[in-house]
Amino acid sequence: MDDIDIITEGFYLLVFGMGFVVVFLTLLVIATSIMSRIMMRFEPAPVPASPRKGHTVAASGQPNDQALVAVMSAAIKKYREDRNGQ
């Protein structure tokens, strides 16, 4: 009969342990949701970004920065040269 008592105690520990974890995780999700709602209420409204001086904006809305294009082109060229050399 001792084997059945040990199995029963193990089952009770399993149920209580899993129950505790489920309750804890549920409370954690609820607390996180409440904190998120509180932070969203007090968060300031986003400020729209204005284009910086000296930068032109293309028709697509993307900045037309020639230096950035040149750097990216050089990086791609270097990568392709290194890859073909291996």
C-alpha positions in Angstrom: 0.0 0.0 0.0 3.0 2.3 0.4 3.5 2.5 -3.4 -0.1 3.9 -3.9 0.4 6.5 -1.1 3.6 7.7 -2.8 2.0 7.9 -6.2 -0.9 9.8 -4.7 1.4 12.2 -3.0 3.3 12.7 -6.2 0.0 13.3 -8.1 -1.0 16.0 -5.5 2.4 17.7 -5.8 2.0 17.6 -9.6 -1.4 19.2 -9.5 -0.6 21.8 -6.9 2.7 22.7 -8.6 1.2 23.1 -12.0 -1.7 25.0 -10.5 0.7 27.4 -8.8 2.6 28.0 -12.1 -0.6 28.6 -14.0 -1.9 31.0 -11.4 1.4 32.8 -11.2 1.7 33.2 -15.0 -1.9 34.4 -15.3 -1.3 37.0 -12.6 1.9 38.0 -14.4 0.1 38.5 -17.7 -2.7 40.6 -16.0 -0.1 42.7 -14.2 1.8 43.3 -17.4 -1.3 44.3 -19.3 -2.3 46.7 -16.5 1.1 48.3 -16.5 1.0 48.6 -20.3 -2.3 50.4 -20.2 -1.1 52.8 -17.5 2.1 53.6 -19.5 0.1 54.1 -22.7 -2.2 56.6 -20.9 0.7 58.8 -19.6 2.9 58.5 -22.7 3.2 61.8 -24.6 1.9 62.1 -28.1 4.5 61.3 -30.8 6.1 64.3 -32.5 6.2 64.1 -36.3 9.8 64.2 -37.6 10.7 67.1 -39.9 13.4 66.8 -42.6 16.8 68.1 -41.6 18.3 71.1 -43.4 20.5 70.3 -46.4 18.8 67.0 -47.2 16.4 66.8 -50.2 13.5 64.5 -50.2 12.8 62.5 -53.3 9.2 61.9 -54.6 9.1 58.6 -52.8 9.6 60.3 -49.5 13.1 58.8 -48.9 16.1 61.1 -48.4 18.3 61.4 -51.4 21.7 61.2 -49.8 24.4 60.7 -52.4 27.2 60.0 -49.8 25.1 57.1 -48.4 24.6 55.6 -51.8 28.3 55.8 -52.5 29.3 54.1 -49.3 26.8 51.3 -49.8 27.9 50.8 -53.3 31.6 50.6 -52.2 30.7 48.1 -49.5 28.8 45.9 -51.9 31.7 46.0 -54.4 34.2 45.1 -51.6 32.0 42.2 -50.4 31.7 40.8 -53.9 35.4 41.0 -54.5 36.2 39.3 -51.2 33.6 36.5 -51.9 34.9 35.9 -55.4 38.5 35.7 -54.1 37.8 32.8 -51.8 
